[in-house]
C-alpha cells in the first residue's frame, strides 16, 4: 500500500490522529499503535492513534513514507503520504 492519508480536526492538533480506513494494512496499523473504531452513524471503521500528527508523521517517515501534499478541508487537516 504505497499511499496513505492521515488527518485530524484543527481543534485536535494534539491528537487523536486518523491514520487509516477499514481496508488499511493491519501490520502498518499495528506498528503505529492504531485502534480500529466506528463512529455512531457511520457504516465504516477508521483507525486512530492518540498521537499528534507530528508524531505520526515522524513514525511514517522512519518507515519510508514521504509527504506528497497537505491541505485543510473545512476544520480538518489532511496529509497524503507515499512510500516508494
C-alpha positions as YAML, in Angstrom:
chain: A
units: angstrom
residues:
- id: 1
  name: UNK
  ca: [0.00, 0.00, 0.00]
- id: 2
  name: UNK
  ca: [2.12, 2.91, -1.21]
- id: 3
  name: UNK
  ca: [-0.35, 5.75, -0.44]
- id: 4
  name: UNK
  ca: [-1.67, 6.74, 2.96]
- id: 5
  name: UNK
  ca: [-3.95, 9.54, 4.16]
- id: 6
  name: UNK
  ca: [-3.84, 10.81, 7.74]
- id: 7
  name: UNK
  ca: [-5.99, 13.55, 9.19]
- id: 8
  name: UNK
  ca: [-7.03, 15.37, 12.33]
- id: 9
  name: UNK
  ca: [-9.51, 18.03, 13.32]
- id: 10
  name: UNK
  ca: [-7.97, 21.51, 13.69]
- id: 11
  name: UNK
  ca: [-9.16, 21.71, 17.28]
- id: 12
  name: UNK
  ca: [-7.45, 18.35, 17.95]
- id: 13
  name: UNK
  ca: [-3.99, 19.01, 16.51]
- id: 14
  name: UNK
  ca: [-2.54, 17.36, 19.63]
- id: 15
  name: UNK
  ca: [-4.38, 14.13, 18.74]
- id: 16
  name: UNK
  ca: [-6.05, 11.83, 18.10]
- id: 17
  name: UNK
  ca: [-4.99, 11.33, 14.50]
- id: 18
  name: UNK
  ca: [-6.90, 9.25, 11.96]
- id: 19
  name: UNK
  ca: [-4.36, 7.03, 10.21]
- id: 20
  name: UNK
  ca: [-6.37, 4.64, 8.06]
- id: 21
  name: UNK
  ca: [-9.66, 3.19, 6.96]
- id: 22
  name: UNK
  ca: [-11.06, -0.29, 7.45]
- id: 23
  name: UNK
  ca: [-9.08, -1.55, 4.43]
- id: 24
  name: UNK
  ca: [-5.67, -0.30, 5.64]
- id: 25
  name: UNK
  ca: [-2.72, -2.63, 6.15]
- id: 26
  name: UNK
  ca: [-3.25, -4.22, 9.60]
- id: 27
  name: UNK
  ca: [0.52, -4.65, 10.05]
- id: 28
  name: UNK
  ca: [1.18, -0.94, 9.47]
- id: 29
  name: UNK
  ca: [-1.70, -0.01, 11.78]
- id: 30
  name: UNK
  ca: [-0.17, -2.27, 14.45]
- id: 31
  name: UNK
  ca: [3.23, -0.57, 14.09]
- id: 32
  name: UNK
  ca: [1.55, 2.82, 14.54]
- id: 33
  name: UNK
  ca: [-0.38, 1.54, 17.57]
- id: 34
  name: UNK
  ca: [-3.69, 2.32, 15.87]
- id: 35
  name: UNK
  ca: [-7.06, 1.13, 17.11]
- id: 36
  name: UNK
  ca: [-9.95, 0.44, 14.72]
- id: 37
  name: UNK
  ca: [-13.20, 2.12, 15.74]
- id: 38
  name: UNK
  ca: [-16.55, 3.03, 14.27]
- id: 39
  name: UNK
  ca: [-18.32, 6.31, 14.96]
- id: 40
  name: UNK
  ca: [-22.03, 6.14, 15.72]
- id: 41
  name: UNK
  ca: [-23.96, 6.65, 12.50]
- id: 42
  name: UNK
  ca: [-21.11, 5.59, 10.19]
- id: 43
  name: UNK
  ca: [-21.24, 2.24, 8.39]
- id: 44
  name: UNK
  ca: [-17.43, 2.04, 8.17]
- id: 45
  name: UNK
  ca: [-14.46, 1.88, 10.55]
- id: 46
  name: UNK
  ca: [-11.35, 4.04, 10.83]
- id: 47
  name: UNK
  ca: [-8.00, 3.57, 12.57]
- id: 48
  name: UNK
  ca: [-6.97, 6.16, 15.15]
- id: 49
  name: UNK
  ca: [-3.90, 6.79, 17.32]
- id: 50
  name: UNK
  ca: [-3.77, 9.14, 20.30]
- id: 51
  name: UNK
  ca: [-0.55, 10.72, 18.98]
- id: 52
  name: UNK
  ca: [-0.34, 14.18, 17.47]
- id: 53
  name: UNK
  ca: [0.03, 14.29, 13.66]
- id: 54
  name: UNK
  ca: [3.69, 15.36, 14.02]
- id: 55
  name: UNK
  ca: [4.49, 12.18, 15.95]
- id: 56
  name: UNK
  ca: [2.64, 10.04, 13.38]
- id: 57
  name: UNK
  ca: [4.48, 11.77, 10.51]
- id: 58
  name: UNK
  ca: [7.83, 11.10, 12.23]
- id: 59
  name: UNK
  ca: [6.96, 7.40, 12.62]
- id: 60
  name: UNK
  ca: [5.84, 7.12, 9.00]
- id: 61
  name: UNK
  ca: [9.00, 8.85, 7.75]
- id: 62
  name: UNK
  ca: [11.09, 6.23, 9.56]
- id: 63
  name: UNK
  ca: [9.07, 3.58, 7.67]
- id: 64
  name: UNK
  ca: [9.87, 5.14, 4.28]
- id: 65
  name: UNK
  ca: [6.79, 7.34, 3.77]
- id: 66
  name: UNK
  ca: [7.13, 10.88, 2.45]
- id: 67
  name: UNK
  ca: [4.53, 13.67, 2.49]
- id: 68
  name: UNK
  ca: [3.22, 14.31, -1.02]
- id: 69
  name: UNK
  ca: [0.73, 17.02, -0.10]
- id: 70
  name: UNK
  ca: [-1.09, 18.61, 2.80]
- id: 71
  name: UNK
  ca: [-4.31, 20.63, 2.86]
- id: 72
  name: UNK
  ca: [-7.07, 21.90, 5.06]
- id: 73
  name: UNK
  ca: [-10.63, 20.80, 4.33]
- id: 74
  name: UNK
  ca: [-13.07, 22.75, 6.47]
- id: 75
  name: UNK
  ca: [-11.94, 22.09, 10.05]
- id: 76
  name: UNK
  ca: [-9.81, 19.07, 9.06]
- id: 77
  name: UNK
  ca: [-6.10, 18.84, 8.26]
- id: 78
  name: UNK
  ca: [-5.16, 16.11, 5.75]
- id: 79
  name: UNK
  ca: [-1.75, 14.75, 4.75]
- id: 80
  name: UNK
  ca: [-1.16, 12.44, 1.76]
- id: 81
  name: UNK
  ca: [1.94, 10.26, 2.06]
- id: 82
  name: UNK
  ca: [3.63, 7.87, -0.38]
- id: 83
  name: UNK
  ca: [6.16, 5.08, 0.07]
- id: 84
  name: UNK
  ca: [8.46, 4.02, -2.77]
...
